[in-house]
């Protein structure tokens, strides 16, 4: 089963639901990063999961 690719055009319209900031796509980890909120939202099957309780908290040394 192949994983669906994230459509980078979504970055133009998606914002962090917590901080309302623009998101950064982390292709290596397949996540959307909110720097101010220090959260990483997962992307599953090409769909960003924009729920705070699904996001991973970034540790201090992560960008």
Kinemage of the C-alpha trace (Angstrom):
@kinemage 1
@onewidth
@group {chain A} dominant
@subgroup {mainchain}
@vectorlist {calphas} color= white
{ca unk a 1} P 0.000 0.000 0.000
{ca unk a 2} L 1.562 3.296 -1.053
{ca unk a 3} L 1.240 6.388 1.085
{ca unk a 4} L -0.492 9.354 -0.529
{ca unk a 5} L 1.643 12.424 -1.107
{ca unk a 6} L 0.910 15.646 0.762
{ca unk a 7} L -0.273 18.461 -1.528
{ca unk a 8} L 2.005 21.406 -0.693
{ca unk a 9} L -0.625 23.835 -2.031
{ca unk a 10} L -2.465 23.260 1.263
{ca unk a 11} L 0.265 25.250 3.027
{ca unk a 12} L -1.281 28.389 1.490
{ca unk a 13} L -4.550 27.865 3.375
{ca unk a 14} L -3.726 25.833 6.487
{ca unk a 15} L -2.791 27.475 9.777
{ca unk a 16} L -2.090 26.138 13.229
{ca unk a 17} L -5.395 25.909 15.120
{ca unk a 18} L -3.583 26.795 18.365
{ca unk a 19} L -1.327 29.728 17.422
{ca unk a 20} L -2.931 30.743 14.098
{ca unk a 21} L 0.535 30.791 12.502
{ca unk a 22} L 1.564 29.558 9.077
{ca unk a 23} L 2.828 25.984 9.016
{ca unk a 24} L 6.087 24.560 7.676
{ca unk a 25} L 6.154 21.212 5.883
{ca unk a 26} L 8.717 18.767 7.277
{ca unk a 27} L 9.069 16.304 4.426
{ca unk a 28} L 11.490 14.042 6.310
{ca unk a 29} L 9.034 13.383 9.157
{ca unk a 30} L 5.875 13.956 7.096
{ca unk a 31} L 4.559 16.567 9.529
{ca unk a 32} L 3.399 20.168 9.551
{ca unk a 33} L 5.375 22.261 12.027
{ca unk a 34} L 4.016 25.193 14.036
{ca unk a 35} L 7.097 26.905 15.472
{ca unk a 36} L 5.380 29.272 17.925
{ca unk a 37} L 3.075 26.575 19.269
{ca unk a 38} L 5.979 24.043 19.221
{ca unk a 39} L 3.709 21.403 17.692
{ca unk a 40} L 4.106 18.947 14.828
{ca unk a 41} L 0.876 17.857 13.170
{ca unk a 42} L 1.014 14.425 11.503
{ca unk a 43} L 0.103 13.806 7.873
{ca unk a 44} L -1.623 10.472 7.295
{ca unk a 45} L -2.419 9.218 3.807
{ca unk a 46} L -1.748 12.714 2.461
{ca unk a 47} L -4.200 14.324 4.902
{ca unk a 48} L -2.949 16.691 7.623
{ca unk a 49} L -4.428 15.882 11.034
{ca unk a 50} L -4.959 19.369 12.462
{ca unk a 51} L -6.044 18.397 15.967
{ca unk a 52} L -4.052 19.607 18.959
{ca unk a 53} L -4.425 16.276 20.761
{ca unk a 54} L -2.977 14.457 17.709
{ca unk a 55} L 0.029 16.793 17.427
{ca unk a 56} L 3.452 15.896 18.733
{ca unk a 57} L 5.080 18.419 21.064
{ca unk a 58} L 8.458 19.565 19.776
{ca unk a 59} L 11.407 19.187 22.119
{ca unk a 60} L 13.713 22.156 22.736
{ca unk a 61} L 16.407 21.229 20.209
{ca unk a 62} L 13.909 20.638 17.373
{ca unk a 63} L 13.240 23.449 14.935
